């Protein structure tokens, strides 16, 4: 049994937007990052906390986790408390609800060979609860319209709908380090209609490697994002603008360019990283060569330096208060709030231009204030 499905729930956002990417990524080497390893440890800690909370034997121990720290401890406890609270609430509506932890969910009825692992699923009469834990802070994940969550819900429905009288699904993304608890509600009939009319036909195209490639935000976690021609052509469309004279761009042209800038810079960085890795492996690119980058001087031994400077009659150490992130890691989130909550303030952030779909409220500009006076 393969550990990862070709059309997994976790990659559904990509293969649904760009069906042929599934086969193109199939044989590409998966890049493992420290962030992914941290996420794996955090999921293991969440599972341990949750199993202990409901009286089950934990499969892992904190000593097994490479990246364990107080931030991870706090996140796992918040997650545990959230799930337990949902489970207790379900007991008020259903006599015998069932909590599934890290459950393999098969949705191959709609997606060829499709399966995934649900972090937490609560089965009860009327409502099916699906909760997915996200430890990362790089991308805020929303539950609304999320195909990963819908695939998990379909897997749970396919296995248990005959046991529980389920009418609707509540899908939640729990992302504690961003303070993000995003929930989406969907009637069971609407979910099944979507699965038949949208998911199944798209999954067939993806499994068969058909349809056209399509670039977009979903490229972020694609294994071949650096060499994909469709993404390159999508990004290079910006070259038709004359950036030598930016003042000649109209407001309409700038509005058209803005949504693409982040994608363009991400694509350029991906190509550079890929080319460097290839060059280190022996590939030559005309007009380029490998050189040593800038290097920063380092002490051979900080302990020896401290001893030598102290012996010379100087104090080799500096004292300063830990930054908020480091202090939170030292104390833990709850203890930090208890001790330092009244001693921390958050000044207004630097203005950032974002799409109108962003949840943050719009700022008042000087022009807004002036217009208000005229009114």
Secondary structure as UniProt FT lines:
FT   TURN            6..7
FT   TURN            10..11
FT   HELIX           12..17
FT   TURN            19..20
FT   HELIX           21..26
FT   HELIX           34..53
FT   TURN            54..55
FT   HELIX           62..64
FT   TURN            66..67
FT   HELIX           70..93
FT   TURN            95..96
FT   STRAND          98..106
FT   TURN            108..110
FT   TURN            112..113
FT   STRAND          115..123
FT   STRAND          126..133
FT   TURN            144..145
FT   HELIX           147..160
FT   TURN            161..163
FT   STRAND          166..175
FT   HELIX           176..178
FT   STRAND          180..187
FT   HELIX           188..194
FT   HELIX           195..199
FT   HELIX           200..208
FT   HELIX           217..221
FT   TURN            223..227
FT   HELIX           229..236
FT   HELIX           237..240
FT   HELIX           243..248
FT   HELIX           251..280
FT   TURN            281..282
FT   TURN            286..287
FT   HELIX           302..311
FT   TURN            312..313
FT   HELIX           324..331
FT   HELIX           333..340
FT   HELIX           341..343
FT   TURN            356..357
FT   HELIX           366..374
//
